[in-house]
Amino acid sequence: GQSLEQPSEVTAVEGAIVQINCTYQTSGFYGLSWYQQHDGGAPTFLSYNALDGLEETGRFSSFLSRSDSYGYLLLQELQMKDSASYFCAREGTGGFKTIFGAGTRLFVKA
Amino acid sequence: DAGITQSPRHKVTETGTPVTLRCHQTENHRYMYWYRQDPGHGLRLIHYSYGVKDTDKGEVSDGYSVSRSKTEDFLLTLESATSSQTSVYFCAIRPREAGVETQYFGPGTRLLVL
């Protein structure tokens, strides 16, 4: 079964800030990645956290708290093109297997 | 563009027939992965490879086999296709650069099993 939990849908307004949360199981945890996927497209890598704290890449930031088994993706200055699905993915310590969450569908409204 | 192609991009087949999907990379990466994506399930790992002739199972490997006879090609075979294997299949590579666990995905193969 899924070892990551993330909301199924989030709706936000253009120009706003939105946070997508992800909780994960700690057994064999190595790091947390985030991917974006537009309808009909392939997932594309956004960010990776192996250590606690915030990683910033332009309008997108990702945060990890290993003690809380929790991370989030923060999207600032939302644009219509940010409407997509966002997946958190747990990297494991054995064999470089990745487990993906079921994804969060983000709708950006004008 | 990470130099990953998948073929075919679309396929319709009948239950019980074997199907082989091909993933090709041009950048000589060691790690390659096959995922399937279904609504409500995100991406689920089928099999992965960590070198030529070195493969291991993922979380949904039943009914699938893989082969990697050369670095650039990773083949996924559905031995006897079933309707439950109707899905979108993505191949990915993992460059393992600078301690960042990134994966780059191919464009996907849409498979319909009738």
Interface residues (C-beta under 8 A of the other chain):
Chain A: Q2 Y30 G31 S33 Y35 G41 A42 P43 T44 F45 Y48 A50 F87 A89 E91 G95 F96 K97 T98 I99 F100 G101 A102 G103
Chain B: Y31 Y33 Y35 G40 H41 G42 L43 R44 L45 Y48 Y50 D56 G58 E59 F90 R94 R96 G99 V100 E101 T102 Q103 Y104 F105 G106 P107 G108
